[in-house]
Amino acid sequence: MRISIRFILLITALMLTSPAWALSLNQAMGALTEAKVAGVLGERPDGYVGVVKPGGEAAEIAKQINNARRDEYQRLATENGIKVRDVEAIAGKKALERTQPGQYILINGVWMPK
């Protein structure tokens, strides 16, 4: 009986940590604007999205978006023979400029509405 209970617990744990339960990149991209409008996520000067108010799927959305951005920044850096941190800085500046009024941006380590 112990083996079957352990087996069930193991299967349950694996199912709960399975990538199938995680947001896909397309789902995260679809949720990004709404999360920014709601003040849950904001743009950082390093070119990545940050969690302003933890909760819900905020961290997962940020993770998916940031992973995709990191891959793209790496591609651009390699393609142009520059450092990734330079691409991140350029992208961050543009993201802060394009952020809509009322949405959050990170300035000097503090989240504030633009």
C-alpha positions in Angstrom: 0.0 0.0 0.0 2.9 2.4 0.8 4.4 2.0 -2.6 1.1 2.8 -4.4 0.6 6.0 -2.3 4.1 7.1 -3.0 3.7 6.4 -6.6 0.5 8.4 -6.8 2.2 11.3 -4.9 5.1 11.2 -7.3 2.9 11.2 -10.4 0.8 14.1 -8.9 4.0 16.1 -8.2 5.3 15.5 -11.7 2.0 16.6 -13.2 1.9 19.8 -11.2 5.4 20.7 -12.2 5.0 19.7 -15.8 5.7 22.3 -18.5 2.2 21.6 -19.8 0.9 23.6 -16.9 3.1 26.6 -17.6 2.0 29.5 -19.9 3.2 29.2 -23.4 5.0 32.2 -25.0 1.9 33.0 -27.1 -0.3 33.1 -24.0 2.2 35.2 -22.2 2.4 37.6 -25.1 -1.3 37.8 -25.2 -1.5 38.6 -21.4 1.4 41.1 -21.4 -0.5 44.2 -22.4 -3.4 43.5 -20.0 -0.9 42.9 -17.2 0.9 46.2 -17.9 -2.4 48.1 -18.0 -3.4 46.5 -14.7 -0.1 47.6 -13.2 1.1 44.1 -12.5 4.0 44.2 -14.9 6.3 47.0 -16.0 9.2 47.7 -18.2 12.8 47.8 -16.9 15.7 49.9 -18.3 17.6 46.7 -19.0 15.1 45.6 -21.7 13.2 43.1 -19.6 9.8 43.0 -18.0 9.5 43.1 -14.2 6.9 42.2 -11.7 5.4 45.3 -10.1 2.7 43.5 -8.0 3.3 39.8 -7.4 0.4 37.4 -7.8 -1.5 35.4 -10.3 0.5 34.6 -13.4 2.7 37.7 -13.3 5.9 35.9 -12.6 5.2 33.3 -15.3 4.3 36.0 -17.9 7.5 37.9 -17.1 9.6 34.7 -17.3 8.2 33.7 -20.7 8.6 37.2 -22.1 12.0 37.7 -20.7 13.3 34.4 -22.0 12.1 35.3 -25.5 13.6 38.8 -25.3 16.9 37.3 -24.0 17.1 35.0 -27.0 16.3 37.8 -29.4 18.9 40.1 -27.7 21.5 37.4 -28.0 20.7 36.9 -31.7 20.9 40.6 -32.4 24.2 40.9 -30.5 25.8 38.0 -32.4 24.4 39.2 -35.7 25.8 42.7 -35.1 29.0 41.8 -33.3 28.2 43.7 -30.1 27.6 42.8 -26.5 24.3 41.5 -25.3 24.2 44.2 -22.5 24.4 46.9 -25.2 21.4 45.4 -27.0 19.6 45.2 -23.6 20.3 48.8 -22.9 19.1 50.0 -26.3 15.9 47.8 -26.0 15.3 49.0 -22.5 15.5 52.6 -23.5 13.1 52.1 -26.4 10.7 50.1 -24.1 10.6 52.8 -21.5 10.0 55.4 -24.2 7.1 53.3 -25.7 5.5 52.6 -22.4 2.0 54.2 -22.3 1.2 56.8 -19.7 0.0 55.3 -16.5 1.9 52.0 -17.0 4.8 51.2 -14.8 8.5 51.7 -15.5 11.5 51.0 -13.2 13.5 54.2 -12.5 16.5 54.0 -10.2 15.2 50.8 -8.6 11.7 52.2 -8.0 8.5 51.2 -9.9 6.5 54.3 -10.9 3.7 55.1 -13.3 4.9 56.8 -16.4 
